[in-house]
């Protein structure tokens, strides 16, 4: 798993499942990430506990988009 966070705020900027972007020791990052923060922190040594903490407003969003199959894959790119 590859996680990119803002060095200033700790805000999650990128979450990629293992095998999607890390291969042959090459890393392709969207250029938008570099515009989000002055300090981009990359983590590939984290373990996923499969616990998601969300704001109460997410319930209304989930109700409007009930066809999502995977919360992380379907929601995170849209935020």
Rosetta silent file (secondary structure, phi, psi, omega in degrees, C-alpha in Angstrom):
SEQUENCE: XXXXXXXXXXXXXXXXXXXXXXXXXXXXXXXXXXXXXXXXXXXXXXXXXXXXXXXXXXXXXXXXXXXXXXXXXXXXXXX
SCORE:     score description
SCORE:     0.000 S_00000001
   1 L     0.000  136.862  177.284    0.000    0.000    0.000 S_00000001
   2 E  -114.459  128.361 -179.921    1.252    3.480   -0.863 S_00000001
   3 E  -125.165  131.934  174.398    0.071    6.456    1.156 S_00000001
   4 E  -118.188  131.362  178.999    0.910   10.103    0.447 S_00000001
   5 E  -129.219  158.645  174.332    0.167   12.755    3.053 S_00000001
   6 E   -75.263  129.873  178.906    0.700   16.470    3.382 S_00000001
   7 L   -67.789  -25.980 -179.170    3.722   17.151    5.559 S_00000001
   8 L   -80.495  -43.366 -171.813    2.113   20.282    6.976 S_00000001
   9 L  -112.108  -17.867 -175.450   -1.336   18.958    7.892 S_00000001
  10 L    79.556    5.042 -179.005   -1.098   15.169    7.710 S_00000001
  11 L   -64.503  136.167  177.928   -4.056   15.197    5.295 S_00000001
  12 E   -69.844  124.779 -179.523   -4.366   12.082    3.162 S_00000001
  13 E  -110.936  -27.337 -177.732   -3.601   12.944   -0.459 S_00000001
  14 E  -152.174  136.237  173.619   -3.181    9.510   -2.060 S_00000001
  15 E  -135.814  116.542 -179.206   -4.072    5.951   -1.158 S_00000001
  16 E  -125.895  133.963  174.976   -3.069    3.185   -3.569 S_00000001
  17 L   -67.518  152.178  179.933   -3.408   -0.537   -3.044 S_00000001
  18 L   -57.704  140.111  176.674   -0.196   -2.517   -3.336 S_00000001
  19 L    92.912  -13.244 -178.504    0.784   -3.437   -6.859 S_00000001
  20 L   -85.743  -41.169 -176.338   -0.990   -0.564   -8.605 S_00000001
  21 L  -124.021  -10.560 -179.734    1.697    2.106   -8.547 S_00000001
  22 E  -107.339  104.107  177.396    4.741    0.508   -6.946 S_00000001
  23 E  -150.591  141.787  179.607    6.486   -1.767   -9.400 S_00000001
  24 L    53.592   28.858  177.961   10.098   -2.197  -10.448 S_00000001
  25 L    60.929   26.193  175.931   11.013    0.465   -7.884 S_00000001
  26 E  -113.558  146.924 -176.423    9.445    3.181  -10.035 S_00000001
  27 E  -133.423  123.439  176.558    6.827    5.562   -8.773 S_00000001
  28 L  -110.615  117.139 -179.288    4.427    7.634  -10.856 S_00000001
  29 L  -112.539  141.777  174.407    2.636   10.344   -8.902 S_00000001
  30 L   -62.529  138.009 -178.615   -0.070   12.663  -10.187 S_00000001
  31 H   -63.610  -23.013  178.925    1.360   16.174  -10.557 S_00000001
  32 H   -60.793  -30.153  179.266   -1.608   17.521   -8.589 S_00000001
  33 H   -61.706  -38.073 -178.512   -0.056   16.014   -5.455 S_00000001
  34 H   -72.324  -18.960  177.109    2.950   18.268   -5.791 S_00000001
  35 H   -88.619  -15.700 -177.459    0.675   21.299   -5.986 S_00000001
  36 H   -75.855  -29.851 -171.290   -1.245   20.304   -2.827 S_00000001
  37 L  -152.467  156.258  174.310    1.650   20.686   -0.398 S_00000001
  38 L   -84.185  -23.475 -179.082    5.218   21.900   -0.002 S_00000001
  39 L  -126.419  100.850  179.109    6.125   18.763    1.945 S_00000001
  40 E   -93.868  124.659  178.629    4.828   15.512    0.476 S_00000001
  41 E  -108.980  127.450  179.665    5.347   12.482    2.686 S_00000001
  42 E  -109.387  135.997  179.990    5.256    9.022    1.096 S_00000001
  43 E  -130.140  127.198  174.474    4.716    5.872    3.129 S_00000001
  44 L  -123.052    4.131 -176.204    4.971    2.321    1.803 S_00000001
  45 L  -107.873   15.889 -178.023    5.610    0.638    5.144 S_00000001
  46 L   -93.342  148.640  175.814    2.154    1.097    6.679 S_00000001
  47 L  -104.865  140.255 -178.720   -0.295   -1.712    7.377 S_00000001
  48 L   -88.890  114.934  178.738   -3.976   -1.219    6.679 S_00000001
  49 L   -81.661   -2.636 -179.283   -6.141   -2.008    9.747 S_00000001
  50 L    61.522   38.417  174.959   -9.296   -1.720    7.569 S_00000001
  51 L  -119.099  124.858  179.784  -10.786    0.927    9.848 S_00000001
  52 L  -115.555  127.752  177.523  -12.221    4.047    8.218 S_00000001
  53 L  -106.665  124.689 -173.530  -13.093    7.144   10.259 S_00000001
  54 L  -130.567  157.122  175.671  -15.544    9.451    8.494 S_00000001
  55 L   -76.678  154.488  178.987  -17.420   12.689    9.132 S_00000001
  56 L   -58.277  -28.732  179.414  -21.216   12.495    9.706 S_00000001
  57 H   -63.245  -19.579 -179.928  -21.764   14.261    6.360 S_00000001
  58 H   -64.388  -30.590 -179.681  -20.505   11.137    4.646 S_00000001
  59 H   -59.333  -42.486  178.192  -23.781    9.333    5.447 S_00000001
  60 H   -65.851  -38.900  178.629  -25.735   11.687    3.169 S_00000001
  61 H   -64.441  -41.005  178.267  -23.123   11.245    0.447 S_00000001
  62 H   -66.679  -35.072  178.940  -23.351    7.463    0.746 S_00000001
  63 H   -65.619  -38.403  179.352  -27.138    7.633    0.569 S_00000001
  64 H   -74.466  -25.407 -177.790  -26.936    9.583   -2.706 S_00000001
  65 L  -120.896   58.982 -173.618  -24.314    7.209   -4.136 S_00000001
  66 L   -69.896   -9.418 -177.643  -25.601    3.864   -2.941 S_00000001
  67 L   -87.773    1.526  178.013  -24.042    1.975   -5.856 S_00000001
  68 L   -65.394  136.854  179.833  -20.490    2.312   -4.546 S_00000001
  69 L   -99.079  -34.915 -176.413  -18.894   -1.084   -3.999 S_00000001
  70 L  -130.493  113.602 -174.530  -15.637   -0.065   -2.345 S_00000001
  71 H   -57.022  -46.775 -177.568  -15.622    3.001   -0.089 S_00000001
  72 H   -68.812  -45.598 -177.637  -11.933    3.758   -0.521 S_00000001
  73 H   -69.250  -38.874 -175.695  -11.750    3.141   -4.257 S_00000001
  74 H   -86.853  -32.331 -174.929  -14.995    4.949   -5.078 S_00000001
  75 H   -91.794  -48.534 -172.681  -14.965    7.790   -2.554 S_00000001
  76 H   -56.981  -42.288  179.171  -11.366    8.887   -2.049 S_00000001
  77 H   -64.521  -23.106 -178.080  -10.634    9.902   -5.653 S_00000001
  78 H   -86.561   -6.835 -177.861  -13.727   12.137   -5.612 S_00000001
  79 L   -92.370    0.000    0.000  -12.751   14.108   -2.516 S_00000001
